[in-house]
Amino acid sequence: MYKPVIRPRRLRQSAAMRRQVRELNVHPNELILPAFVREGLSEPQEISSLPGIYQHTLDSIRRVVNEAAEAGVGGIMLFGVPEQRDAVGSGATDPEGILNRAIRVVAEEAGDAITVQADLCLDEFTDHGHCGVLDSRGRVDNDATLESYNEMAVAQAEAGAQILGLSGMMDGQIAAARDTLDDAGHEDTILLAYSAKYASAFYGPFREAVDSQLQGDRRTYQMDPANRREGLLEAHIDIEEGADIVMVKPAMSYLDVLADVSAAAEVPVWAYQVSGEYAMIQAAAQNGWIERERAIAESIVSIRRAGADAVLTYFATEYAQSLRW
C-alpha cells in the first residue's frame, strides 16, 4: 500500500488546528454597513427584496449605528430616500435634504466609534433615476453632473461625513471633488472612489430600497461586465486623481477584478457585496437550500481573500456579532 510522504490533511484534523493555521481572519472593523434613511416614515419599513434590511427614520437609524458600533463594525454607509425628486436631484445638495440630515444625526450618534460615510450620487434624488443630470437629448451630461457632485461633496462634508463614496461613475469626479473640498477647507474629507462599478443585474433589490425612478439603464457610464482590464484602468485613474480608497462593485462576481486592483493599488481597496448578492443568500437559505451562517461567512471571506481590505455588506452587523475577537 502506498504511503503518502506529504500529508496536508495533518493541518486540518481539528477545529483548533484549522484555526491556528488559517491564512485569513476577518475582523469586524473590516466590515461596513450600508443603511437607508427614508423621508416621511414614522417607523422603520422592511424592504421586501432585502429580508431583514429596513428603510429607517431619523430616529431608528440611531439604534442601527449603536448596534453596529457595539459589534465592532468599522463604518456605516448612508443612502437617503427623499419624498420629492426633480430632474437635477436638488434634494442631494440641500443641507436640509434627507441624506444630509441623516449624516448629521449619525455623526452625532457615532462619535468616534464608527466612521460615517455617505453615498455621493444623484440617482436617489432625480425623477429619472439616473446618476447625473440629463442634457437636451436625454443623455447623462458628465461635466454638468460634476458640478452637482461638487456641491454634494461640500454639503456632505459640512454635515459631518468623514468618507464620501463617489458612486456615479462620472469621468473626472474624484479630481473635481478633491479640488472643491480642498478649496472649501475640507482637506481631511476622505474620498472613496467606486472605481470599478459594473452595470450589473445584481443591483435589483437596491432599486427597491431607494425607490428608484430609473428609466432605461446605466450602461453608458457603468462598466461592461465583460471588461476586466478596464477595472484596473479605472482604479489607476481614480488614484491619480486623489482617491484615498478605491472600490470594486459588485464583489462576488468580480473577484478577478478585485484581485487585480488589490495587487496593483497602493491605497486601500474595498468591495461591495451588493443587494442582489445578499438577497440570493437570504432566499436560498429561506428555502433550506444552503446553510445560511456558513454561506454568509464564506461569501465575506472570499471577498477578503481576493484582496479587499474592507467589505460593504448588509450582513455587517450580524456577521461582526458572530466573530470572536
C-alpha positions as CSV (number, residue, x, y, z in Angstrom):
1,M,0.0,0.0,0.0
2,Y,1.3,3.4,-1.0
3,K,2.1,5.7,2.0
4,P,2.0,9.4,1.1
5,V,5.0,11.4,2.3
6,I,3.3,14.8,2.0
7,R,0.1,15.0,4.0
8,P,-1.6,18.4,4.0
9,R,-4.5,16.9,5.9
10,R,-2.4,16.9,9.1
11,L,-3.2,20.6,9.4
12,R,-7.0,20.1,9.0
13,Q,-7.6,17.4,11.6
14,S,-9.2,19.5,14.3
15,A,-11.0,22.8,14.7
16,A,-8.3,24.1,16.9
17,M,-5.6,23.2,14.3
18,R,-7.6,24.7,11.5
19,R,-8.0,28.0,13.4
20,Q,-4.3,28.1,14.1
21,V,-3.1,27.7,10.5
22,R,-5.9,29.8,8.9
23,E,-4.5,32.2,6.4
24,L,-7.1,34.9,6.8
25,N,-9.3,36.0,9.7
26,V,-12.0,38.7,9.2
27,H,-12.1,41.4,11.8
28,P,-15.4,43.3,12.5
29,N,-13.6,46.6,11.7
30,E,-13.2,45.4,8.1
31,L,-17.0,45.5,7.7
32,I,-19.1,48.5,6.6
33,L,-22.9,48.5,6.9
34,P,-24.9,50.2,4.1
35,A,-28.1,51.8,5.6
36,F,-31.1,53.6,4.2
37,V,-32.9,56.6,5.7
38,R,-36.2,57.5,4.1
39,E,-38.0,60.8,4.5
40,G,-41.6,60.7,5.7
41,L,-41.6,57.4,7.6
42,S,-43.0,57.2,11.1
43,E,-41.3,53.8,11.7
44,P,-38.8,51.5,10.0
45,Q,-40.1,49.8,6.9
46,E,-38.7,46.4,5.8
47,I,-37.5,46.1,2.2
48,S,-39.3,43.1,0.7
49,S,-36.4,42.1,-1.6
50,L,-33.9,42.5,1.2
51,P,-35.3,40.5,4.2
52,G,-34.0,41.8,7.4
53,I,-33.0,45.2,6.0
54,Y,-35.1,48.3,6.6
55,Q,-35.6,51.9,5.4
56,H,-35.1,53.9,8.6
57,T,-36.4,57.0,10.2
58,L,-34.0,59.7,11.6
59,D,-34.7,58.2,15.0
60,S,-34.4,54.5,14.2
61,I,-31.1,54.9,12.4
62,R,-29.6,55.8,15.8
63,R,-30.2,52.3,17.0
64,V,-28.6,50.8,13.8
65,V,-25.5,52.9,14.4
66,N,-25.2,51.8,18.1
67,E,-25.7,48.1,17.3
68,A,-23.1,48.3,14.6
69,A,-20.6,50.1,16.8
70,E,-21.2,47.7,19.7
71,A,-20.4,44.8,17.3
72,G,-17.2,46.4,16.2
73,V,-18.3,47.3,12.7
74,G,-15.9,49.7,11.1
75,G,-18.3,52.1,9.3
76,I,-21.8,52.9,8.1
77,M,-22.6,54.0,4.6
78,L,-25.7,56.1,4.3
79,F,-28.2,56.4,1.5
80,G,-31.1,58.9,1.5
81,V,-34.6,58.3,0.1
82,P,-36.4,61.6,-0.4
83,E,-40.1,62.3,-0.7
84,Q,-39.7,64.7,-3.6
85,R,-37.5,64.4,-6.6
86,D,-36.7,66.6,-9.6
87,A,-34.7,66.5,-12.8
88,V,-31.5,67.7,-11.3
89,G,-31.7,66.0,-7.9
90,S,-31.7,69.2,-5.9
91,G,-32.5,67.4,-2.7
92,A,-29.0,66.0,-2.7
93,T,-27.4,69.4,-2.3
94,D,-29.9,70.8,0.1
95,P,-28.4,71.0,3.6
96,E,-31.9,70.0,4.8
97,G,-32.3,67.2,2.4
98,I,-32.9,63.8,4.0
99,L,-29.3,62.4,3.4
100,N,-27.6,65.5,4.8
101,R,-29.9,65.4,7.8
102,A,-29.2,61.7,8.3
103,I,-25.5,62.4,8.1
104,R,-25.8,64.9,10.9
105,V,-27.8,62.5,13.1
106,V,-25.5,59.6,12.6
107,A,-22.3,61.7,13.1
108,E,-23.8,62.9,16.4
109,E,-24.7,59.4,17.4
110,A,-21.5,57.7,16.2
111,G,-18.9,60.0,17.7
112,D,-15.5,58.3,17.2
113,A,-16.9,54.7,17.5
114,I,-17.6,54.2,13.8
115,T,-16.8,56.0,10.6
116,V,-19.6,58.0,9.0
117,Q,-19.8,57.5,5.2
118,A,-22.2,58.9,2.6
119,D,-23.2,57.9,-0.9
120,L,-22.4,60.7,-3.3
121,C,-24.6,60.2,-6.3
122,L,-27.8,61.8,-7.7
123,D,-29.7,58.6,-8.6
124,E,-31.8,58.6,-5.4
125,F,-32.7,62.2,-5.9
126,T,-33.6,62.5,-9.6
127,D,-37.1,61.9,-11.0
128,H,-35.5,59.9,-13.9
129,G,-33.3,57.8,-11.7
130,H,-30.0,58.4,-13.4
131,C,-26.8,59.2,-11.6
132,G,-26.4,62.6,-13.2
133,V,-28.2,65.5,-14.8
134,L,-29.5,65.0,-18.4
135,D,-28.8,67.0,-21.5
136,S,-31.4,68.1,-24.1
137,R,-31.1,64.7,-25.8
138,G,-31.8,62.8,-22.5
139,R,-28.2,61.6,-22.1
140,V,-26.3,61.9,-18.8
141,D,-24.2,65.1,-19.1
142,N,-20.8,64.2,-17.5
143,D,-19.4,67.6,-16.9
144,A,-22.6,69.2,-15.7
145,T,-23.1,66.3,-13.3
146,L,-19.6,67.1,-11.8
147,E,-20.9,70.5,-10.8
148,S,-23.7,68.9,-8.8
149,Y,-21.3,66.3,-7.3
150,N,-19.1,69.1,-6.1
151,E,-22.0,70.8,-4.3
152,M,-23.0,67.4,-2.8
153,A,-19.4,66.9,-1.6
154,V,-19.3,70.1,0.3
155,A,-22.8,69.6,1.7
156,Q,-22.0,66.1,3.0
157,A,-18.6,67.2,4.4
158,E,-20.3,70.0,6.3
159,A,-23.0,67.7,7.6
160,G,-20.3,65.5,9.1
161,A,-19.5,62.7,6.7
162,Q,-15.9,61.5,7.0
163,I,-15.9,59.4,3.9
164,L,-17.7,60.3,0.7
165,G,-18.5,57.4,-1.6
166,L,-18.5,58.7,-5.2
167,S,-20.5,56.0,-6.9
168,G,-21.8,57.8,-10.0
169,M,-19.0,56.7,-12.4
170,M,-18.6,60.1,-14.0
171,D,-15.2,60.8,-15.6
172,G,-13.2,63.2,-13.5
173,Q,-15.4,63.0,-10.4
174,I,-12.6,62.4,-8.0
175,A,-10.3,65.2,-9.2
176,A,-13.3,67.6,-9.3
177,A,-14.5,66.7,-5.8
178,R,-11.0,66.8,-4.3
179,D,-10.3,70.3,-5.7
180,T,-13.7,71.6,-4.5
181,L,-13.4,70.1,-1.0
182,D,-9.9,71.5,-0.6
183,D,-10.9,74.9,-1.7
184,A,-13.8,74.8,0.8
185,G,-11.5,73.9,3.7
186,H,-12.4,70.2,3.8
187,E,-8.9,68.8,3.1
188,D,-9.4,66.0,5.6
189,T,-12.5,64.6,4.0
190,I,-11.8,61.1,2.6
191,L,-12.8,60.2,-1.0
192,L,-13.9,56.6,-1.7
193,A,-13.9,56.0,-5.4
194,Y,-16.4,53.4,-6.8
195,S,-13.7,52.8,-9.4
196,A,-14.7,49.5,-11.0
197,K,-18.5,49.7,-10.8
198,Y,-20.2,47.4,-13.3
199,A,-23.6,47.7,-14.9
200,S,-24.8,44.7,-13.0
201,A,-28.0,42.7,-12.7
202,F,-27.3,42.3,-9.0
203,Y,-28.5,45.8,-8.1
204,G,-32.2,44.9,-8.3
205,P,-33.1,44.9,-4.6
206,F,-31.2,48.2,-4.1
207,R,-33.6,49.8,-6.6
208,E,-36.5,49.0,-4.3
209,A,-34.5,50.1,-1.2
210,V,-34.1,53.6,-2.7
211,D,-37.4,53.7,-4.5
212,S,-35.5,54.2,-7.8
213,Q,-37.2,56.1,-10.6
214,L,-34.8,54.7,-13.2
215,Q,-35.9,54.9,-16.8
216,G,-33.6,52.9,-19.2
217,D,-30.3,51.7,-17.9
218,R,-26.8,52.9,-16.9
219,R,-24.7,51.2,-19.4
220,T,-23.3,54.4,-20.8
221,Y,-21.5,55.2,-17.6
222,Q,-21.2,52.0,-15.5
223,M,-18.8,49.3,-16.8
224,D,-19.4,46.4,-19.1
225,P,-19.3,43.2,-17.1
226,A,-17.1,41.6,-19.7
227,N,-14.2,44.0,-19.1
228,R,-11.5,43.0,-16.7
229,R,-8.6,45.3,-17.7
230,E,-10.8,48.3,-17.7
231,G,-11.5,47.9,-14.0
232,L,-7.8,48.2,-13.3
233,L,-7.6,51.3,-15.6
234,E,-10.4,53.0,-13.7
235,A,-8.8,52.4,-10.4
236,H,-5.5,53.8,-11.6
237,I,-7.2,56.9,-12.9
238,D,-9.0,57.5,-9.6
239,I,-5.8,57.0,-7.6
240,E,-4.0,59.5,-9.8
241,E,-6.9,62.0,-9.3
242,G,-6.6,61.7,-5.5
243,A,-8.8,58.9,-4.3
244,D,-8.0,57.8,-0.8
245,I,-9.7,54.4,-1.2
246,V,-10.9,52.6,-4.3
247,M,-13.8,50.2,-4.7
248,V,-14.9,47.2,-6.8
249,K,-18.6,46.7,-7.1
250,P,-20.3,44.1,-7.1
251,A,-17.9,41.9,-5.2
252,M,-18.7,38.2,-5.6
253,S,-19.0,38.1,-9.4
254,Y,-15.9,40.3,-9.9
255,L,-13.3,38.7,-7.6
256,D,-10.8,38.6,-10.5
257,V,-11.1,42.4,-10.9
258,L,-10.8,42.8,-7.2
259,A,-7.6,40.7,-7.1
260,D,-6.2,42.7,-10.0
261,V,-6.9,46.1,-8.3
262,S,-5.7,44.9,-4.9
263,A,-2.4,43.7,-6.4
264,A,-1.7,47.0,-8.1
265,A,-3.1,49.6,-5.8
266,E,-1.1,51.5,-3.2
267,V,-4.3,52.7,-1.4
268,P,-6.9,50.6,0.5
269,V,-9.2,48.6,-1.7
270,W,-12.8,47.9,-0.7
271,A,-15.5,45.8,-2.3
272,Y,-19.3,46.0,-2.1
273,Q,-21.3,42.8,-1.5
274,V,-24.4,44.3,-3.2
275,S,-28.1,43.8,-2.6
276,G,-28.6,41.0,-5.1
277,E,-25.8,39.0,-3.6
278,Y,-27.3,39.5,-0.1
279,A,-30.8,38.6,-1.4
280,M,-29.6,35.4,-3.1
281,I,-28.1,34.1,0.1
282,Q,-31.2,35.0,2.1
283,A,-33.6,33.4,-0.5
284,A,-31.6,30.2,-0.8
285,A,-31.4,29.9,3.0
286,Q,-35.1,30.5,3.5
287,N,-35.8,27.7,1.1
288,G,-33.4,25.4,3.0
289,W,-31.0,25.0,0.1
290,I,-27.9,26.3,1.9
291,E,-26.6,26.7,5.4
292,R,-27.2,30.4,6.0
293,E,-24.5,31.3,8.5
294,R,-21.8,29.3,6.7
295,A,-22.8,30.9,3.4
296,I,-22.6,34.4,4.9
297,A,-19.1,33.7,6.3
298,E,-17.8,32.0,3.2
299,S,-19.0,34.8,0.9
300,I,-17.4,37.5,3.0
301,V,-14.1,35.6,3.5
302,S,-13.9,35.0,-0.3
303,I,-14.1,38.8,-0.8
304,R,-11.4,39.5,1.7
305,R,-9.3,36.6,0.3
306,A,-9.5,38.1,-3.2
307,G,-7.9,41.3,-1.8
308,A,-10.5,43.5,-0.3
309,D,-9.2,45.4,2.8
310,A,-12.8,46.0,3.8
311,V,-16.3,44.8,2.7
312,L,-19.5,46.7,2.4
313,T,-22.2,44.2,3.3
314,Y,-25.8,44.2,4.5
315,F,-24.6,41.3,6.8
316,A,-22.1,43.5,8.5
317,T,-23.5,43.8,12.0
318,E,-24.8,40.2,12.1
319,Y,-21.6,38.8,10.9
320,A,-19.5,41.0,13.2
321,Q,-21.5,39.8,16.2
322,S,-20.6,36.2,15.2
323,L,-16.9,36.8,15.2
324,R,-14.8,36.2,18.4
325,W,-12.2,38.9,19.0
